[in-house]
């Protein structure tokens, strides 16, 4: 709008409300740093699933959908060498 603030278009009203969240790294590592108290807590390996909705007006039929299940892994290791080794 004219104030410079982000505002939804009146014609873009959704049938169901959606929540836009930050990337998982912003959320996961805020919590993980509280779980890791010592090197003995490492390695920490997490697997996360989330439903994701693409921010698109139109998707390409048969190629991709607007909503899908996203899987991502997060790991914390004592050193880069250990992380690269996969232990």
Secondary structure, DSSP 8 states (H G I E B T S, - for coil): -TTS-----GGG--SS-------HHHHHHHHHHHH--SGGG--EEEEEEEEEE---S---TTT--SEEEEEEEEEE-SSHHHHHHT-
